[in-house]
């Protein structure tokens, strides 16, 4: 959902960028458990309900040496975009939801999270 990288804004991007800087192939299936454990640790330390981290589900693919991180559900897509929300049950139930002035939609078929800005 986002293309601009700003250090310190998204802990998941920070972690992955540092991993790539150390020449790790973050799309390597052998690293999936380690990356998942790191992401889960991040979530458990910032969410009001640490058990919500159980919803974390993602995939990292390598397309011509460009990595793509895909949230496999709406909540994971938000988290991986750096939006650390706590209302997990509502978001997992609905694919369309409002956070602030943004109306988000998660497409289960394409695994894409999009948003539109709501005007008054």
N, C-alpha and C positions, 0 to 999 in steps of 0.2 A: 504494500500500500504506500510505502514511502520510499523515496530515492535519495533524499538528502541525509548525509551523516553528520551528526553533531555529537562530539564526545561528551559523555556524562548525561545525555538526555535519555538514552535507552540502554539499560544494563545488558540486555541480550545482544544488541549490536556491538557494544563495547567488548563483551566476552568473545564474540565471534571474530571481530576484527583483530584482537590480540592473538587469537588462535591462528588466524591466517598469517599474521606477521611472524609467527614462529614456524611458518611453513607447514602447518597442519592442513590436511585435506578434510575440511569440516563436513564434507558430504560422505566420507568414508563410513560405511555401516559399522565398522569396528569401534568408531568413536561415538556412536549414537547414545549408548548408555551413559558415557561420561558427560556428554553435553546435556542430556536429559537430567542427570543428577545435578549438574551445575545450575541449570535453569530452575529446577525444582527448589533448590536451596535458595536461590534469589527470591522466588515467589513466596516460599514459606516465611521469609524474613520481612516481607513488605505487606502481605495481605492480612486483613483483619482475621480471616478464617484460613489458617495455613492448610487445612484439609482440601480447600478448593484447588490446590496445586495438582490434585489427582486428575483434573480435566486437561492438563497439559498434553497436547498431542500435536506433533509437528514432523516435518520432513525437510531435509536439506538436500537439494539437488545441485549438480554441477553441470552447467550448460556452457560449453566452450570456455572453461576456466572462469566462469561467472557463477557465483553461488546464488541460489534462490531459496529463501526460507519460507515454508508454506505452513500456515496454521491449519490444522485439519478439522477445526471447529471454530465457531465464532469467538469463544473466549480465548482460545490460544492465539487466534489471529490478532485480537486486540492486545493481548499481553506482549506478543512478539513485535508489535508495532510501537510498544512503549507505553501503552495505555493500560495502567494497572488498576482495573476496576475490581470491586468486591462483590457485586450483586450477581454472582455466578449462576444461581438457579434461574433468574430471569433471562439472562443472556443465553444460557444453554437451551432454554425453552423457545425463545423467539429468535428468528434470524434478522429481524428488524427492530432496532431499539435506538433510543435517543440518549446521548451523553452531552450535556451542555447544550450548545446550539447546533450540534451535528447529529444528523440522522444517519445511522450506520445500517448497512445491509450486508449480511454474509450469505454468499451463494454456496450451498452445500455441494453442488455439482462441479463448480470450478475452483472451489476453495479460495475465493476472492472476497476480500473485505473492501467495500466502497462506502463512501459517505457523501452526503450533500449538506450544505449549510442551510439551516432554517432561518428564514427572515421573518421578522415580526410584521 
